[in-house]
Amino acid sequence: MKVKVRYFASLREALGPGEDVDAPAGATMSLLRDLLIARSDTHAAALARGRALRCALDQALCDESALVRDGAEVAFFPPVTGG
């Protein structure tokens, strides 16, 4: 399935505004994060498991257990972002 990933604040500085990702059916936000971490060293550093990040699914905050659907928009950002 196709998912649109968006990055904000320091993640946007490291990874750019976003990217389209192919994810398996039934993927969770956690699995999607792991797929992104595996993309490159830059992704691994920015999205590292030891780093506190917030996530949103279709513009609503969620936790990493949320199921992602085909065509969804997901976002990752630090817990505190500037205006």
Backbone hydrogen bonds, N-H to C=O, Kabsch-Sander energy under -0.5 kcal/mol:
donor,donor_aa,acceptor,acceptor_aa,energy
3,V,21,V,-2.4
4,K,72,A,-2.7
5,V,3,V,-0.6
5,V,19,E,-3.2
6,R,74,V,-2.5
7,Y,17,P,-2.0
8,F,76,F,-1.5
11,L,8,F,-1.5
12,R,9,A,-0.5
13,E,9,A,-1.7
14,A,10,S,-1.7
15,L,11,L,-3.2
16,G,12,R,-2.2
19,E,5,V,-2.2
21,V,3,V,-2.9
23,A,1,M,-2.8
23,A,21,V,-0.6
27,A,24,P,-1.5
29,M,66,A,-1.8
30,S,64,E,-2.4
32,L,28,T,-2.4
33,R,29,M,-2.5
34,D,30,S,-2.2
35,L,31,L,-2.5
36,L,32,L,-2.3
37,I,33,R,-2.6
38,A,34,D,-1.7
39,R,36,L,-1.5
40,S,36,L,-0.6
40,S,37,I,-0.5
44,A,40,S,-2.6
45,A,41,D,-2.2
46,A,42,T,-2.4
47,L,43,H,-2.7
48,A,45,A,-0.6
51,R,48,A,-1.7
54,R,77,F,-3.6
55,C,62,C,-0.6
56,A,75,A,-2.0
57,L,60,A,-2.7
58,D,73,E,-3.7
60,A,57,L,-0.9
62,C,55,C,-2.2
66,A,63,D,-1.7
68,V,27,A,-3.1
71,G,2,K,-3.3
72,A,69,R,-1.9
74,V,4,K,-3.0
74,V,72,A,-0.5
75,A,56,A,-2.2
76,F,6,R,-2.0
77,F,54,R,-1.9
